């Protein structure tokens, strides 16, 4: 508030690109509890409704000649199914519903966040951490369920020289436990950075002398963000498939 007041008094340019990521209650003011309905809750619910509209309502006719909505749903379905099959093998296809759910949720959340005045839920580490650590937990449980303690062979490089195997094992264990952190930070960081840059250029658009340049920059970055929204959903999903492959085939 002090910086805003100072900016108004001096006539300077004041804007806060990170304000768009503040979690706010939808009704009233005050502290936010676990049961408080916030802007995050709202836009996550909108993402779920949009997914249901596309994949349930849009394909309920199951027409031989698909409608546009059904075609989009079938395209996404086929794309993710092929990814799961290619990366994890036939054994991983049974986990396709889970991976498909992750992909479409992140994809819709990312694209909805590009709507002006909306809220990008995947820009918050609290959201992406649940997704990342959820994948880590499920994949680890699958590994132990299918292979027992033989799953620990994932960390033991039997092809390496004997003297290096303990060192490599320590590195592999550390790398394995870092996975959920990097998995979640990568998504939140990329989404947050793009939105913050757009807000910065939008602030400069208020200056008449550089307004045209700012508008061109905003348009270019917005186009890039559309690509990033899809790419980050793809990256998160394919890494999930890679981790699942390690759980299903720890010896490979």
Secondary structure, DSSP 8 states (H G I E B T S, - for coil): -HHHHHHHHHT-----TTGGG---BSSS-S---TT--BHHHHHHHHHHHHHHIIIIITTTT--SS--HHHHHHHHHHHHHHHHHHHHH-GGGGGGHHHHHHHHHHHHHHHHHTTSTT---GGGSHHHHHHHHHHHHHHHHHHHHHHHGGGGGGGG--TTS-HHHHHHHHHHHHHHHHHHHHHHHHHHHHHHHHHHHHHHHHHHHTTSTTTHHHHHHHHHHHHHHHHHHHHHHHHHHHHHHHHHHHHHH-TT-
